[in-house]
Amino acid sequence: MNYASPWLTLITSLPGQNTAARVRVWRALKASGAAALRDGVYLLPRTLQNETAFREQAQEIGAAGGAAHIAEYRPLEGEEPGEDLTRLFDRTAEYADLLQRLDAFKRELVSASEAEARRAIAALRREFAAVMETDFFPGPSQAQAEQALADAEAALNARFSPDEPHAAAGALRRHAPTDYRGKIWATRAHLWIDRVASAWLIRRFIDPQGRFLWLKDARRHPKNVIGFDFDGAEFSHVGTRVTFEVLAFSFGLENDPGIIRLGAMVHYLDVGGVPVPEAAGFAAIMAGARAQAVDDDELLTEISKTLDFLYTAYSEGGHPTSNT
C-alpha cells in the first residue's frame, strides 16, 4: 500500500562526550513538541513547520559531529497508519497544570499589586500559547484552559479596570480625519495598553493638534468630546476589534503594515489571541512607565516614543527582536 505517511521521525546519534550539544538538541526538540519513541528517535506530525524543526536539529547534530536522518514513519504490516500515536501528543497534563496556576492566580489577585498581576497573567498567557502551539490534536482540555485564561483576565480587569468596555455589535463606519481635527478626545484615566496606543494613533495619524481629557468617571464625560475606549464612546470595542483596531479601520489606516502589526500586539495584550513576540516586552515597558509617570499626559509622551520605534520597525518589514 502506497500513501504519504502523516508522521516524520528524526533518528539521531550524538557523541557521548558532547553533552552541551545533546542538551541543546533535547531542549529544542522538546520545545517543538516532538515525542521520543526511543533514545535518539523522535516523532512529529508531518507539517512544513515540523519538518523545518527536524531539519534545523539535524543540521545542529551534524555540526556537533553527530549524525541525523529524517524519515517517514510507517506502521508495521497490518497496522493502521498513525494507529495509537496521537496519545504521545496528549497535552492534558500540561493544561491541567496551567489550570491550577490560573486558579492560584485568581486566589492571589486580591492581594497582588497591578504590576505583579499583569506580569503574572502575561506569563500565563505565554505558557498557554506555548502548550497550544504543540497541541497537534486539540481536545476539550484546550478549550477548558482557554476559557479559564479568559476568566482570569476578566477577573484582573474587574479588579484593576472595572470600567473596561464591552464589545458592541454592528458594522464600523468610515470617517474623514479632516472632520476630527482640533478636537478634545476623552478616555478613562490611568492609561493602559489599548487606551495609550489609541491615543498615540489619534495624535500621530488622525488629529495631531487634538487634546486629551482623562476621565475619572467615563459615565460623566462632557458632551463636546470625542470619547474612546469606554462603554458609550464614539470609538470603542466592536465585535472582535479592540479600540485601536476600530480607530484604524474607521480612519482608513487598517492596511498600513506598521498599524497592522501594532494592532495585533495591542489586541493580544488587551483581549488575548495570537501571541506577538514583542508583547511581553512592551507590557513591561508600559508598566514601568506608568509607575514612574506623574500623570497620563507624561505617560502618553513617554510611551509614544516606544510606539514610534515599533511602528518604524514594523513598517520597514523588520522584526524588532531580530539581529539581522
LUMMI-300641 format. One record per residue (C-alpha): residue number from 0; residue in one letter; x, y, z. Coordinates in pm, whole numbers, always signed. Example, Ala and Ser with C-alpha at 12.3 -4.5 7.8 and 13.67 -1.06 7.14 Angstrom:
<seq:0&type:A&X:+1230&Y:-450&Z:+780>;
<seq:1&type:S&X:+1367&Y:-106&Z:+714>;
This chain:
<seq:0&type:M&X:+0&Y:+0&Z:+0>;
<seq:1&type:N&X:+143&Y:+339&Z:-102>;
<seq:2&type:Y&X:+45&Y:+650&Z:+90>;
<seq:3&type:A&X:+208&Y:+962&Z:+228>;
<seq:4&type:S&X:+278&Y:+899&Z:+593>;
<seq:5&type:P&X:+131&Y:+1162&Z:+827>;
<seq:6&type:W&X:+433&Y:+1122&Z:+1055>;
<seq:7&type:L&X:+801&Y:+1216&Z:+1045>;
<seq:8&type:T&X:+1083&Y:+1070&Z:+1251>;
<seq:9&type:L&X:+1422&Y:+1214&Z:+1336>;
<seq:10&type:I&X:+1682&Y:+947&Z:+1406>;
<seq:11&type:T&X:+1985&Y:+1088&Z:+1584>;
<seq:12&type:S&X:+2327&Y:+986&Z:+1706>;
<seq:13&type:L&X:+2550&Y:+1221&Z:+1902>;
<seq:14&type:P&X:+2894&Y:+1160&Z:+2054>;
<seq:15&type:G&X:+2851&Y:+1085&Z:+2422>;
<seq:16&type:Q&X:+3113&Y:+1338&Z:+2526>;
<seq:17&type:N&X:+2932&Y:+1629&Z:+2358>;
<seq:18&type:T&X:+2696&Y:+1698&Z:+2646>;
<seq:19&type:A&X:+2630&Y:+2063&Z:+2557>;
<seq:20&type:A&X:+2510&Y:+1979&Z:+2205>;
<seq:21&type:R&X:+2299&Y:+1693&Z:+2338>;
<seq:22&type:V&X:+2124&Y:+1926&Z:+2584>;
<seq:23&type:R&X:+2066&Y:+2193&Z:+2317>;
<seq:24&type:V&X:+1909&Y:+1943&Z:+2079>;
<seq:25&type:W&X:+1696&Y:+1789&Z:+2353>;
<seq:26&type:R&X:+1562&Y:+2130&Z:+2458>;
<seq:27&type:A&X:+1486&Y:+2231&Z:+2101>;
<seq:28&type:L&X:+1305&Y:+1905&Z:+2026>;
<seq:29&type:K&X:+1106&Y:+1931&Z:+2347>;
<seq:30&type:A&X:+1005&Y:+2287&Z:+2257>;
<seq:31&type:S&X:+891&Y:+2166&Z:+1915>;
<seq:32&type:G&X:+659&Y:+1914&Z:+2080>;
<seq:33&type:A&X:+841&Y:+1608&Z:+1947>;
<seq:34&type:A&X:+767&Y:+1275&Z:+2115>;
<seq:35&type:A&X:+1051&Y:+1033&Z:+2193>;
<seq:36&type:L&X:+984&Y:+686&Z:+2050>;
<seq:37&type:R&X:+1310&Y:+560&Z:+2200>;
<seq:38&type:D&X:+1652&Y:+701&Z:+2281>;
<seq:39&type:G&X:+1755&Y:+918&Z:+1986>;
<seq:40&type:V&X:+1435&Y:+865&Z:+1783>;
<seq:41&type:Y&X:+1175&Y:+1143&Z:+1775>;
<seq:42&type:L&X:+831&Y:+1172&Z:+1618>;
<seq:43&type:L&X:+622&Y:+1466&Z:+1494>;
<seq:44&type:P&X:+310&Y:+1502&Z:+1281>;
<seq:45&type:R&X:+408&Y:+1579&Z:+924>;
<seq:46&type:T&X:+376&Y:+1953&Z:+867>;
<seq:47&type:L&X:+605&Y:+2204&Z:+700>;
<seq:48&type:Q&X:+680&Y:+2367&Z:+1034>;
<seq:49&type:N&X:+767&Y:+2035&Z:+1199>;
<seq:50&type:E&X:+980&Y:+1925&Z:+905>;
<seq:51&type:T&X:+1171&Y:+2253&Z:+932>;
<seq:52&type:A&X:+1221&Y:+2193&Z:+1305>;
<seq:53&type:F&X:+1365&Y:+1847&Z:+1238>;
<seq:54&type:R&X:+1593&Y:+1980&Z:+963>;
<seq:55&type:E&X:+1729&Y:+2251&Z:+1189>;
<seq:56&type:Q&X:+1815&Y:+1998&Z:+1458>;
<seq:57&type:A&X:+1965&Y:+1760&Z:+1202>;
<seq:58&type:Q&X:+2199&Y:+2041&Z:+1097>;
<seq:59&type:E&X:+2282&Y:+2116&Z:+1460>;
<seq:60&type:I&X:+2364&Y:+1750&Z:+1521>;
<seq:61&type:G&X:+2581&Y:+1731&Z:+1210>;
<seq:62&type:A&X:+2772&Y:+2042&Z:+1314>;
<seq:63&type:A&X:+2836&Y:+1881&Z:+1653>;
<seq:64&type:G&X:+2994&Y:+1574&Z:+1493>;
<seq:65&type:G&X:+2688&Y:+1351&Z:+1509>;
<seq:66&type:A&X:+2456&Y:+1201&Z:+1251>;
<seq:67&type:A&X:+2084&Y:+1256&Z:+1190>;
<seq:68&type:H&X:+1833&Y:+1121&Z:+942>;
<seq:69&type:I&X:+1476&Y:+1235&Z:+874>;
<seq:70&type:A&X:+1237&Y:+966&Z:+754>;
<seq:71&type:E&X:+868&Y:+897&Z:+717>;
<seq:72&type:Y&X:+726&Y:+684&Z:+992>;
<seq:73&type:R&X:+537&Y:+384&Z:+861>;
<seq:74&type:P&X:+350&Y:+130&Z:+1075>;
<seq:75&type:L&X:+418&Y:-240&Z:+1067>;
<seq:76&type:E&X:+229&Y:-460&Z:+823>;
<seq:77&type:G&X:-135&Y:-487&Z:+928>;
<seq:78&type:E&X:-137&Y:-174&Z:+1144>;
<seq:79&type:E&X:-341&Y:+131&Z:+1055>;
<seq:80&type:P&X:-144&Y:+447&Z:+963>;
<seq:81&type:G&X:-88&Y:+654&Z:+1274>;
<seq:82&type:E&X:-251&Y:+394&Z:+1497>;
<seq:83&type:D&X:-232&Y:+495&Z:+1865>;
<seq:84&type:L&X:+38&Y:+755&Z:+1805>;
<seq:85&type:T&X:-172&Y:+1061&Z:+1885>;
<seq:86&type:R&X:-167&Y:+961&Z:+2252>;
<seq:87&type:L&X:+203&Y:+1057&Z:+2255>;
<seq:88&type:F&X:+96&Y:+1417&Z:+2197>;
<seq:89&type:D&X:-175&Y:+1437&Z:+2463>;
<seq:90&type:R&X:-132&Y:+1775&Z:+2637>;
<seq:91&type:T&X:-396&Y:+1715&Z:+2906>;
<seq:92&type:A&X:-136&Y:+1716&Z:+3184>;
<seq:93&type:E&X:+13&Y:+2046&Z:+3067>;
<seq:94&type:Y&X:-330&Y:+2207&Z:+3053>;
<seq:95&type:A&X:-415&Y:+2068&Z:+3398>;
<seq:96&type:D&X:-102&Y:+2229&Z:+3541>;
<seq:97&type:L&X:-196&Y:+2557&Z:+3374>;
<seq:98&type:L&X:-548&Y:+2536&Z:+3521>;
<seq:99&type:Q&X:-401&Y:+2500&Z:+3870>;
<seq:100&type:R&X:-182&Y:+2804&Z:+3817>;
<seq:101&type:L&X:-477&Y:+3005&Z:+3686>;
<seq:102&type:D&X:-679&Y:+2910&Z:+3994>;
<seq:103&type:A&X:-389&Y:+3022&Z:+4215>;
<seq:104&type:F&X:-366&Y:+3348&Z:+4018>;
<seq:105&type:K&X:-732&Y:+3428&Z:+4087>;
<seq:106&type:R&X:-695&Y:+3346&Z:+4457>;
<seq:107&type:E&X:-389&Y:+3570&Z:+4493>;
<seq:108&type:L&X:-535&Y:+3853&Z:+4284>;
<seq:109&type:V&X:-695&Y:+4017&Z:+4588>;
<seq:110&type:S&X:-359&Y:+4095&Z:+4748>;
<seq:111&type:A&X:-144&Y:+4140&Z:+4436>;
<seq:112&type:S&X:-38&Y:+4478&Z:+4301>;
<seq:113&type:E&X:-146&Y:+4564&Z:+3948>;
<seq:114&type:A&X:+210&Y:+4535&Z:+3815>;
<seq:115&type:E&X:+252&Y:+4191&Z:+3974>;
<seq:116&type:A&X:-84&Y:+4073&Z:+3846>;
<seq:117&type:R&X:-20&Y:+4188&Z:+3491>;
<seq:118&type:R&X:+323&Y:+4025&Z:+3485>;
<seq:119&type:A&X:+170&Y:+3702&Z:+3613>;
<seq:120&type:I&X:-115&Y:+3695&Z:+3359>;
<seq:121&type:A&X:+130&Y:+3771&Z:+3078>;
<seq:122&type:A&X:+340&Y:+3471&Z:+3184>;
<seq:123&type:L&X:+31&Y:+3250&Z:+3199>;
<seq:124&type:R&X:-77&Y:+3371&Z:+2857>;
<seq:125&type:R&X:+265&Y:+3284&Z:+2714>;
<seq:126&type:E&X:+254&Y:+2942&Z:+2876>;
<seq:127&type:F&X:-88&Y:+2870&Z:+2727>;
<seq:128&type:A&X:+34&Y:+2979&Z:+2384>;
<seq:129&type:A&X:+339&Y:+2753&Z:+2412>;
<seq:130&type:V&X:+129&Y:+2448&Z:+2502>;
<seq:131&type:M&X:-128&Y:+2526&Z:+2234>;
<seq:132&type:E&X:+146&Y:+2556&Z:+1970>;
<seq:133&type:T&X:+245&Y:+2192&Z:+2024>;
<seq:134&type:D&X:-107&Y:+2062&Z:+2081>;
<seq:135&type:F&X:-135&Y:+1898&Z:+1742>;
<seq:136&type:F&X:-458&Y:+1715&Z:+1828>;
<seq:137&type:P&X:-657&Y:+1961&Z:+2042>;
<seq:138&type:G&X:-941&Y:+1835&Z:+2254>;
<seq:139&type:P&X:-1167&Y:+1957&Z:+2537>;
<seq:140&type:S&X:-873&Y:+2032&Z:+2767>;
<seq:141&type:Q&X:-751&Y:+2310&Z:+2537>;
<seq:142&type:A&X:-1092&Y:+2475&Z:+2530>;
<seq:143&type:Q&X:-1117&Y:+2445&Z:+2908>;
<seq:144&type:A&X:-778&Y:+2610&Z:+2958>;
<seq:145&type:E&X:-862&Y:+2885&Z:+2708>;
<seq:146&type:Q&X:-1183&Y:+2964&Z:+2896>;
<seq:147&type:A&X:-1001&Y:+2961&Z:+3230>;
<seq:148&type:L&X:-744&Y:+3206&Z:+3093>;
<seq:149&type:A&X:-1023&Y:+3433&Z:+2969>;
<seq:150&type:D&X:-1188&Y:+3413&Z:+3313>;
<seq:151&type:A&X:-859&Y:+3504&Z:+3483>;
<seq:152&type:E&X:-811&Y:+3804&Z:+3253>;
<seq:153&type:A&X:-1169&Y:+3912&Z:+3323>;
<seq:154&type:A&X:-1101&Y:+3888&Z:+3697>;
<seq:155&type:L&X:-789&Y:+4101&Z:+3654>;
<seq:156&type:N&X:-982&Y:+4366&Z:+3462>;
<seq:157&type:A&X:-1260&Y:+4361&Z:+3719>;
<seq:158&type:R&X:-1000&Y:+4425&Z:+3990>;
<seq:159&type:F&X:-793&Y:+4695&Z:+3822>;
<seq:160&type:S&X:-1008&Y:+4817&Z:+3529>;
<seq:161&type:P&X:-1368&Y:+4775&Z:+3643>;
<seq:162&type:D&X:-1493&Y:+5006&Z:+3368>;
<seq:163&type:E&X:-1333&Y:+4807&Z:+3084>;
<seq:164&type:P&X:-1564&Y:+4844&Z:+2779>;
<seq:165&type:H&X:-1783&Y:+4566&Z:+2648>;
<seq:166&type:A&X:-1768&Y:+4487&Z:+2277>;
<seq:167&type:A&X:-2060&Y:+4632&Z:+2084>;
<seq:168&type:A&X:-2226&Y:+4469&Z:+1785>;
<seq:169&type:G&X:-2272&Y:+4629&Z:+1446>;
<seq:170&type:A&X:-2076&Y:+4746&Z:+1143>;
<seq:171&type:L&X:-1799&Y:+5004&Z:+1151>;
<seq:172&type:R&X:-1829&Y:+5333&Z:+965>;
<seq:173&type:R&X:-1559&Y:+5524&Z:+779>;
<seq:174&type:H&X:-1469&Y:+5875&Z:+893>;
<seq:175&type:A&X:-1264&Y:+6152&Z:+733>;
<seq:176&type:P&X:-975&Y:+6270&Z:+953>;
<seq:177&type:T&X:-1047&Y:+6628&Z:+841>;
<seq:178&type:D&X:-1377&Y:+6610&Z:+1032>;
<seq:179&type:Y&X:-1194&Y:+6527&Z:+1354>;
<seq:180&type:R&X:-923&Y:+6793&Z:+1366>;
<seq:181&type:G&X:-864&Y:+7010&Z:+1671>;
<seq:182&type:K&X:-1097&Y:+6804&Z:+1889>;
<seq:183&type:I&X:-1089&Y:+6706&Z:+2254>;
<seq:184&type:W&X:-1054&Y:+6330&Z:+2288>;
<seq:185&type:A&X:-1158&Y:+6166&Z:+2613>;
<seq:186&type:T&X:-1094&Y:+5825&Z:+2762>;
<seq:187&type:R&X:-1063&Y:+5661&Z:+3101>;
<seq:188&type:A&X:-779&Y:+5782&Z:+3321>;
<seq:189&type:H&X:-491&Y:+5561&Z:+3438>;
<seq:190&type:L&X:-400&Y:+5457&Z:+3085>;
<seq:191&type:W&X:-319&Y:+5101&Z:+2988>;
<seq:192&type:I&X:-236&Y:+4925&Z:+2659>;
<seq:193&type:D&X:-538&Y:+4988&Z:+2434>;
<seq:194&type:R&X:-601&Y:+5341&Z:+2556>;
<seq:195&type:V&X:-242&Y:+5461&Z:+2532>;
<seq:196&type:A&X:-195&Y:+5302&Z:+2189>;
<seq:197&type:S&X:-523&Y:+5456&Z:+2070>;
<seq:198&type:A&X:-418&Y:+5799&Z:+2198>;
<seq:199&type:W&X:-85&Y:+5762&Z:+2014>;
<seq:200&type:L&X:-272&Y:+5667&Z:+1694>;
<seq:201&type:I&X:-501&Y:+5968&Z:+1727>;
<seq:202&type:R&X:-216&Y:+6213&Z:+1786>;
<seq:203&type:R&X:+8&Y:+6077&Z:+1511>;
<seq:204&type:F&X:-239&Y:+5998&Z:+1232>;
<seq:205&type:I&X:-584&Y:+6141&Z:+1299>;
<seq:206&type:D&X:-572&Y:+6466&Z:+1497>;
<seq:207&type:P&X:-216&Y:+6592&Z:+1561>;
<seq:208&type:Q&X:-346&Y:+6912&Z:+1721>;
<seq:209&type:G&X:-606&Y:+6736&Z:+1934>;
<seq:210&type:R&X:-612&Y:+6748&Z:+2311>;
<seq:211&type:F&X:-683&Y:+6470&Z:+2558>;
<seq:212&type:L&X:-906&Y:+6455&Z:+2861>;
<seq:213&type:W&X:-853&Y:+6171&Z:+3108>;
<seq:214&type:L&X:-1180&Y:+6078&Z:+3275>;
<seq:215&type:K&X:-1202&Y:+5953&Z:+3632>;
<seq:216&type:D&X:-1562&Y:+5854&Z:+3566>;
<seq:217&type:A&X:-1634&Y:+5779&Z:+3200>;
<seq:218&type:R&X:-2008&Y:+5783&Z:+3269>;
<seq:219&type:R&X:-1987&Y:+6158&Z:+3331>;
<seq:220&type:H&X:-1796&Y:+6282&Z:+3029>;
<seq:221&type:P&X:-1859&Y:+6625&Z:+2871>;
<seq:222&type:K&X:-2080&Y:+6626&Z:+2562>;
<seq:223&type:N&X:-1833&Y:+6818&Z:+2345>;
<seq:224&type:V&X:-1561&Y:+6550&Z:+2350>;
<seq:225&type:I&X:-1483&Y:+6253&Z:+2125>;
<seq:226&type:G&X:-1488&Y:+5951&Z:+2352>;
<seq:227&type:F&X:-1284&Y:+5635&Z:+2302>;
<seq:228&type:D&X:-1243&Y:+5305&Z:+2484>;
<seq:229&type:F&X:-1535&Y:+5313&Z:+2722>;
<seq:230&type:D&X:-1895&Y:+5199&Z:+2702>;
<seq:231&type:G&X:-2099&Y:+5451&Z:+2505>;
<seq:232&type:A&X:-1793&Y:+5614&Z:+2348>;
<seq:233&type:E&X:-1792&Y:+5702&Z:+1979>;
<seq:234&type:F&X:-1494&Y:+5471&Z:+1930>;
<seq:235&type:S&X:-1465&Y:+5157&Z:+2141>;
<seq:236&type:H&X:-1460&Y:+4778&Z:+2109>;
<seq:237&type:V&X:-1677&Y:+4646&Z:+1826>;
<seq:238&type:G&X:-1712&Y:+4275&Z:+1763>;
<seq:239&type:T&X:-1367&Y:+4120&Z:+1789>;
<seq:240&type:R&X:-1183&Y:+4451&Z:+1738>;
<seq:241&type:V&X:-1030&Y:+4645&Z:+2025>;
<seq:242&type:T&X:-1043&Y:+5026&Z:+2023>;
<seq:243&type:F&X:-706&Y:+5068&Z:+1849>;
<seq:244&type:E&X:-826&Y:+4845&Z:+1564>;
<seq:245&type:V&X:-1162&Y:+5024&Z:+1546>;
<seq:246&type:L&X:-990&Y:+5362&Z:+1513>;
<seq:247&type:A&X:-750&Y:+5228&Z:+1250>;
<seq:248&type:F&X:-1037&Y:+5094&Z:+1039>;
<seq:249&type:S&X:-1259&Y:+5398&Z:+1091>;
<seq:250&type:F&X:-993&Y:+5635&Z:+958>;
<seq:251&type:G&X:-863&Y:+5415&Z:+675>;
<seq:252&type:L&X:-539&Y:+5306&Z:+841>;
<seq:253&type:E&X:-608&Y:+4933&Z:+858>;
<seq:254&type:N&X:-386&Y:+4846&Z:+559>;
<seq:255&type:D&X:-75&Y:+5022&Z:+690>;
<seq:256&type:P&X:+180&Y:+4743&Z:+764>;
<seq:257&type:G&X:+303&Y:+4913&Z:+1080>;
<seq:258&type:I&X:-50&Y:+4969&Z:+1209>;
<seq:259&type:I&X:-148&Y:+4610&Z:+1131>;
<seq:260&type:R&X:+134&Y:+4471&Z:+1344>;
<seq:261&type:L&X:+86&Y:+4721&Z:+1624>;
<seq:262&type:G&X:-283&Y:+4634&Z:+1620>;
<seq:263&type:A&X:-201&Y:+4265&Z:+1658>;
<seq:264&type:M&X:+14&Y:+4341&Z:+1963>;
<seq:265&type:V&X:-246&Y:+4566&Z:+2124>;
<seq:266&type:H&X:-520&Y:+4311&Z:+2054>;
<seq:267&type:Y&X:-319&Y:+4029&Z:+2212>;
<seq:268&type:L&X:-235&Y:+4230&Z:+2523>;
<seq:269&type:D&X:-589&Y:+4362&Z:+2564>;
<seq:270&type:V&X:-808&Y:+4060&Z:+2495>;
<seq:271&type:G&X:-570&Y:+3772&Z:+2412>;
<seq:272&type:G&X:-545&Y:+3577&Z:+2090>;
<seq:273&type:V&X:-244&Y:+3512&Z:+1868>;
<seq:274&type:P&X:+81&Y:+3570&Z:+2062>;
<seq:275&type:V&X:+311&Y:+3852&Z:+1946>;
<seq:276&type:P&X:+684&Y:+3827&Z:+2030>;
<seq:277&type:E&X:+720&Y:+4191&Z:+2136>;
<seq:278&type:A&X:+407&Y:+4193&Z:+2354>;
<seq:279&type:A&X:+567&Y:+4093&Z:+2684>;
<seq:280&type:G&X:+844&Y:+4349&Z:+2645>;
<seq:281&type:F&X:+603&Y:+4628&Z:+2558>;
<seq:282&type:A&X:+379&Y:+4542&Z:+2855>;
<seq:283&type:A&X:+682&Y:+4554&Z:+3087>;
<seq:284&type:I&X:+785&Y:+4894&Z:+2948>;
<seq:285&type:M&X:+428&Y:+5016&Z:+2987>;
<seq:286&type:A&X:+410&Y:+4901&Z:+3349>;
<seq:287&type:G&X:+740&Y:+5069&Z:+3432>;
<seq:288&type:A&X:+646&Y:+5392&Z:+3257>;
<seq:289&type:R&X:+310&Y:+5406&Z:+3431>;
<seq:290&type:A&X:+476&Y:+5352&Z:+3769>;
<seq:291&type:Q&X:+711&Y:+5648&Z:+3710>;
<seq:292&type:A&X:+488&Y:+5892&Z:+3520>;
<seq:293&type:V&X:+336&Y:+6172&Z:+3726>;
<seq:294&type:D&X:+18&Y:+6171&Z:+3517>;
<seq:295&type:D&X:-136&Y:+6031&Z:+3199>;
<seq:296&type:D&X:-3&Y:+6318&Z:+2985>;
<seq:297&type:E&X:+353&Y:+6228&Z:+3077>;
<seq:298&type:L&X:+277&Y:+5858&Z:+3032>;
<seq:299&type:L&X:+148&Y:+5916&Z:+2679>;
<seq:300&type:T&X:+455&Y:+6123&Z:+2592>;
<seq:301&type:E&X:+694&Y:+5855&Z:+2717>;
<seq:302&type:I&X:+516&Y:+5554&Z:+2566>;
<seq:303&type:S&X:+473&Y:+5734&Z:+2233>;
<seq:304&type:K&X:+849&Y:+5705&Z:+2184>;
<seq:305&type:T&X:+832&Y:+5326&Z:+2213>;
<seq:306&type:L&X:+530&Y:+5309&Z:+1983>;
<seq:307&type:D&X:+712&Y:+5528&Z:+1730>;
<seq:308&type:F&X:+1009&Y:+5292&Z:+1734>;
<seq:309&type:L&X:+790&Y:+4984&Z:+1694>;
<seq:310&type:Y&X:+590&Y:+5146&Z:+1416>;
<seq:311&type:T&X:+908&Y:+5230&Z:+1224>;
<seq:312&type:A&X:+1046&Y:+4878&Z:+1262>;
<seq:313&type:Y&X:+716&Y:+4718&Z:+1165>;
<seq:314&type:S&X:+670&Y:+4950&Z:+868>;
<seq:315&type:E&X:+1013&Y:+4864&Z:+729>;
<seq:316&type:G&X:+926&Y:+4496&Z:+736>;
<seq:317&type:G&X:+1181&Y:+4419&Z:+1001>;
<seq:318&type:H&X:+1139&Y:+4226&Z:+1323>;
<seq:319&type:P&X:+1219&Y:+4430&Z:+1635>;
<seq:320&type:T&X:+1369&Y:+4126&Z:+1809>;
<seq:321&type:S&X:+1586&Y:+4023&Z:+1514>;
<seq:322&type:N&X:+1957&Y:+4092&Z:+1482>;
<seq:323&type:T&X:+1951&Y:+4065&Z:+1102>;
